[in-house]
Amino acid sequence: MPIRDVDNLMFETEAEVYANRGANGIDGVVSTAIGMAAHKKVTLLIGDLSFYHDMNGLLMAKLNDININIVLVNNDGGGIFSYLPQKDSASDYFERLFGTPTGLDFEHAALLYDFTFERFESLNDFKYAELSSMDSHIYEVLTSREDNMQQHQILYKKLSDIVNVTL
């Protein structure tokens, strides 16, 4: 969901934003960001499933002494699928097949590839973090798929109300 939120909600800004949308939207995202970071400091915003699918890309940062900040939004699974109508009718197997929780502790990946690591229990805790300017760092922000979905529904309702008033 992080890339979709940036795409949908990021308006007037001077920030350079790049996106790698693999075959299914999650392929090679870490590797692409590390390639970009070879020439300038980069901050990658990524969800836990996309990160998991390309964790081995961290080796290139380690072997080539490339510094990158990774903000890992971890809701333990695939949040986009929570918006499917099947979520309610297929509750017996939906979480396992579509939610795809991994329960992974990504601090181990940071240690494996010589990244520093910091975990935040919420987005509010992360808001005031200072991103590293010197070394490779993973900032894991724990979130809830249910909370995320509720926040999106609130936002969509507000936007719908605005559109309805202006029409």
N, C-alpha and C positions, 0 to 999 in steps of 0.2 A: 503493500500500500504506500510506502513512502514516495516512490516515484510518481504515483498517481496523484498524491496530495500536492506535491511540488508542481506537477503539470497543471492541476486544476486551480490551485490557490495562490500561486506565486505571480504577482503582478509587478508593476513598475519596480524594477530593481536593476542595479548595475552589475550584479553577480553574473559570472559566466556559469551556465548550467549545461552540462552534457549528460546524455542518457544513452545507455546501451540497451537496446531491447532485443534480446536474443530470441531464438525460435519460440520460446514460451515466455519470454520476458525476464527470465532469470539466468540465462546462460552467459558466463564469462564476464559478469559485471565487475567483480573484484579485479580480474586481470586487466580489463580495459582501464579502470581507474589507476592501477599501478603503472600501466604504460603512460598514461597522462602525467602521472606524478614524477616521471623521470626527468621532466623539464621544468616543473614548478610545483609548489606546495598545493596539494589537492585534499579536499575533504569529501569523502564518499558517504552518502546517506543511503543506507541499504537495510532491507528487511532480513529477518533471520533465515528464511528459506533461500532467498537469493544468495546470501552470504554462505550458507551451508553448501550450496551447489557449486561454488567456486572457491572454497577455502584454500585449496591447494595453490591458487594463484598468489597467496601470501609468500610463497617460497621465492618468487621473483623479487619481491621487495627485500627480503633477507639477503639473497645472494648478490644483489646489485646495489645494496645500501641505499635503497629508495625510501624516503620518508613520506608517509601518508597518514592522515587522520581518517579513521573509519567510525562513523556514528551508526551503530548497529541497533535498529529498532526491533526489539525482540518481543513478539507477542506469542511466541511458541507455536508458530504454524502459519497457515495461509489465510490471512484475514480477508482477502478479496472474495473467497468462497462463502463467507458468512452472509453475503448479499444475495445468494442464490435462493430462489423460492423453494428448492428442494430441502433446504436446511431444516425446515420444520417437519416435513413429511417423511424424511429419511433419517430421523434422529438416532436410530439404533446404530447406524454405521457411518453417518455423515462426518462426525468428528475424526474418526480414524482415517477415512478415505479422502476427505476434502480438507478438514482442518489440519491434518498431517502434523500433529505435534511431535517434536523430536525430543524435548527434554534435555537438549544438549547444554553443557556448560562451556560457553565459548571462551572462557578464560584459559582453558587448556590450549586452544588454538593460538591464542596470543603468546603463551609461553613457548609453544612449539616453534613459532616463527620469530621469536625475539621481539615481539611487540610489547609495549607496556599496555596495561589494561585497567579500566575503571568501570565499575557497574553503578548505575543509578536506578533507584527503585521506582522512579516516576519521571515524567517529562519535566515537571516542576523542579525536581532536584537537579536535572541536567541543565536547565535554562542558564544558570550562571557559571557553568564550567568554562574554564579557559582552555581552548584547544592548543595542543602542543605545536610549537613552531620548529622543534629541533628533531624529534625522533618519530618513529612509527607508533601509533597509539590506537587502541580500540576502545571506544566509549560505548558501552552497552546500556541502552535505555529500555527497561522493562515496561511493557504496556500490556493491556488486556484487549483481546479481540472484541469482547462484548462492549467494553467502554468505548473503544474506537468506533464501533458500529453505531452506538447511541449518539456519540458526538457528531458523527456524519449525518445522522438522521435529523438532529437538531439544526445543524447547519443547512441541510437541504430544505427543511421546513421554512427557515428564515428566508432563504433565497427565493423559495417559491412564493412566500408572502409578498416579498418585494416585487417580484415579477408580476404577480396578480394585481397589485396596487397600481403599477405603472401601465398596465394594459387597459 
